[in-house]
Amino acid sequence: MGLVIVSILLNVPLTMILKIGLESSPEGRWLAVMLSDEVEWVDKTEQALLD
């Protein structure tokens, strides 16, 4: 039970660190857009692929 609580608490910060890292590289920007909570991710994914 304790391990489940720790993994739940670490999930969000680790995901955000991953997202920030992906946003900084052109190759990973499309995945960072998909991890974001924005509704218009299709347009941003296409733009990230064109960059």
Order of alpha helices (4+ residues) and beta strands (2+ residues): alpha-alpha-alpha
